[in-house]
Amino acid sequence: MPVFDDLSVREALEVALGAADHLSEKHAGTVAAARVAADRLDVLRDFSFVDPDTGKFDNVTLGAFLKFMAALGLVAPPVEVPKGGAQGASQKSELDMWRERQQEAV
């Protein structure tokens, strides 16, 4: 597994932008918006996502940032995990096991 440096959101964004060969001047607005959101996330991270100015929980900025990243083509595709976990064995959830016990008790 790769090791990632502990970067701020803004620093990580700049790394991703530096590695993106497909971006051009037409992406300037989205890049600027992503930078604003990244800076905001760096502040919110230090305050458990509570806005230090208003005291309100911010549940918008992260979603907006991820949309900017997707619009810029900087979001990696999801990693496919084999069904049944790493070992390939099927695993039952606690709820499934509880249901089985309830059926056996009847």
C-alpha positions in Angstrom: 0.0 0.0 0.0 1.4 3.4 -0.8 2.3 5.8 2.0 0.8 9.2 1.8 2.3 12.3 3.4 0.2 14.0 6.1 -0.7 17.1 4.0 -3.2 19.8 4.4 -6.2 19.6 2.0 -4.8 22.6 0.1 -1.3 20.9 -0.2 -2.9 17.7 -1.4 -4.9 19.6 -3.9 -1.8 21.3 -5.2 -0.1 17.9 -5.5 -3.0 16.5 -7.5 -3.2 19.6 -9.7 0.6 19.3 -10.4 0.1 15.7 -11.5 -2.9 16.5 -13.8 -1.8 16.8 -17.4 -5.3 17.1 -18.7 -6.2 20.5 -17.1 -6.1 23.7 -19.1 -7.1 27.4 -18.8 -10.7 26.5 -19.1 -10.5 24.8 -15.7 -9.3 28.0 -14.0 -12.6 28.8 -12.3 -13.1 25.3 -10.9 -9.5 25.2 -9.7 -10.0 28.6 -7.9 -13.2 27.3 -6.3 -11.5 24.1 -5.3 -8.6 26.1 -3.7 -11.1 28.2 -1.7 -12.9 25.0 -0.5 -9.6 23.4 0.4 -8.5 26.4 2.5 -11.9 26.3 4.2 -11.5 22.6 4.9 -8.1 23.1 6.5 -9.7 25.6 8.9 -12.7 23.4 9.6 -10.5 20.4 10.2 -8.9 22.1 13.2 -12.4 22.8 14.7 -14.1 19.4 14.1 -16.0 20.9 11.1 -17.7 23.6 13.3 -17.3 27.0 11.8 -15.2 29.0 14.3 -17.0 32.2 13.3 -20.6 31.1 13.6 -20.4 28.0 15.8 -22.5 26.0 13.2 -21.5 22.6 11.9 -20.4 22.8 8.2 -21.7 19.8 6.3 -21.5 21.5 2.8 -17.8 22.4 2.2 -16.5 18.8 2.0 -19.2 17.8 -0.5 -18.6 20.9 -2.6 -14.8 20.2 -2.6 -15.3 16.6 -3.8 -17.6 17.9 -6.6 -14.9 20.3 -7.7 -12.4 17.4 -7.6 -14.7 15.3 -9.7 -15.3 18.1 -12.2 -11.5 18.4 -12.6 -11.1 14.7 -13.1 -9.0 14.4 -9.9 -11.1 11.7 -8.2 -9.8 8.1 -8.5 -12.2 5.4 -9.4 -13.5 3.3 -6.4 -11.4 0.3 -5.4 -13.1 -3.0 -6.0 -13.1 -5.2 -3.0 -13.8 -8.9 -3.5 -17.1 -10.1 -2.0 -16.7 -11.9 1.3 -13.8 -9.8 2.5 -10.1 -10.2 1.9 -10.1 -14.0 2.5 -13.0 -14.7 0.1 -15.0 -16.2 2.9 -18.6 -15.1 3.2 -19.3 -13.0 6.3 -22.6 -12.6 8.0 -23.6 -9.4 9.5 -24.6 -9.3 13.2 -28.2 -8.6 12.0 -28.2 -11.7 9.8 -26.9 -13.8 12.7 -29.6 -12.3 15.0 -32.3 -13.1 12.5 -31.1 -16.7 12.3 -31.2 -17.1 16.0 -34.7 -15.6 16.1 -35.9 -18.1 13.5 -34.3 -21.0 15.4 -36.0 -20.0 18.6 -39.5 -20.1 16.9 
